[in-house]
């Protein structure tokens, strides 16, 4: 799809450089929450937007508006084998929410912690080890932390030491 859209744009704008084309594809992409941390465009290409140079409005919350809220949520240490656990974090009135992990330690490639929206859309998924890490933001007042483990080795699990919210 991207190559087809690129060919369409280049045929209409033969003097464009590769950089011009790349910038147009990225800037006119349709935002998709689950792609925000996976692709540079933070969404999917959109042929109509690209051809007509329609740049969707930014949905990014202002970094200055985030407020720390002390909230500790953690898995068992070590987490259980062959299990699924769900932890719901809610901050009434929040327009955006994200979580700060003090520590994540799961068996790499086999056990996972997922950050999901209140409607259970997976926004991020982690395996292995991380520390002092803030998740991507979720729209609304709820974040769901979901862990899945297989039947083998286990690790520490996770510890969230605070959440961040925007209420304005």
N, C-alpha and C positions, 0 to 999 in steps of 0.2 A: 504494500500500500504506500509506504513512504517513497519508494522508488517511482511509483506511478505518479504520485503528486509532484515529486521533484521534476519528473519529465514534463508534466503539464506546465509547471511554473517556468521551467527553462525555455520551453517552446514559446511561451508568451513574453519572456524577458531574456532574450539570448545574450545580452551584454552583462548579465549578472555574474558575479564571481561565486565560487563555492561558498564563501562566507556569507554572501547576500542570501543565497538560497537556504543555507542552514539557519540563519537568523530568522527568516520568514517562517520556516517550518516550526521552529521552537516557539516564537512569539505568538503565533496564531493557534497553537495547540489548545484543545479543549481540556480544561483542568479535570483530573480524575483523582480523588483522594487516595485511593489505594496505589496509585502510580507515583505519588509525590516524591518518595524517596528512592524510587527505582529507576526513573528515567530523567534525563536532563530537562525535558520539556514539562515535566510534572503533570503530564496528561497524554492524550492521544492526538495524533495529527488529524486535521480536519481540512479536507480539500476545499470546501466552500470558503472557510475562513482564510486559508492560505491564498487562494486565488484573488479574493477581494480585500485582502489585508485587514481582516477583522480580528482585532486583538481582544479576547475575552477579558472582562474586568478581573483584577486580582482579588483573590479571596483570602490572601495572606493576612493574618492578624498582625497588628503593630507590635513589634517586640517590646516596646516600652510599656505596654499595657499589662504584661504578665505579672501576676502576683503569686508569691510563694505561700502555700498553705501546708502546715505541718500535718502529715498523714502518713502513718506507717502501715504498710500492707506487705505481708511476706508469706512465702510458701513454707511448708515444713522444711526443716534442715536436718538431714538431707530430704529431698522430695521423694515421694513414694514411686515405686516401679509400677508399670502397667496401669497408669491412672490418668485421669483428666480431672482438673480442678478449675473452677471459675471463681474469680474475685471481682465483684462489682464495686467501682468507686464512683460516687455521686457527689456533686457539689451543686445544690439547688441554686438556680439563677445564673450559672455560668453559661456564657455563649461559646466559649472554647475551653478545652481542658487538655492537659498533657501530664505525663507522669515522669518523675525522676527516679531512676533506678540507682541505688547505691551500689548494688551488685547483682550480676546475672551470672550463673554458673550451671550450665546444662551440658549433658553429654553431646558433644559436637556431632551434628548430623542425624541424631536419633531422637533427642528430646528437645522440646520447643516451648518458648513462652511467646504468646501472641498478644498484641495490643489491638483490641477491637472496639468498634463504636457501640453505642447503646443498642443499635439494631443488629449487632454481631458481625458487621463487615470488618474483615481483617485489614488493619491499616499497616501494621508492621509485624514481622515474625523474626525471632532471634533463636539462635542455638549457639552453644559454646560459651565463651566468657566475655563479659563486658563489665566495666565499672564506671561510676560517675557519668551516667548516660541519661539524656532526656529524650523521651519518645517524640514522635511527630505529634502534631496537635490533632484533636478530634473536634468536630463541630458539635456543640451541645454540652450538657452538663454531666455526661456519663462516659466513663472509660471502663472497659471490661478487660481484665487480665486473665488469660486462658492458658493453662499449661497442659501439655500432653507428654507422657513418657512411655517408653517401651519397657520390655521386660528385663533389660540388662542394667548396666552400670548407672549409678546416680551421682549427682553432685549436690552442691549447696542449695540450688534453686534460685530464688530471687528475693530481693528486699527493696521495696520502694520506701524512701524516707521522706518524700514530700510530693505534692502535686502542684501544678501551676494552673491558674485559671485567669480568664478575662471575663469580667462581669459587665463591662460597659458596652 
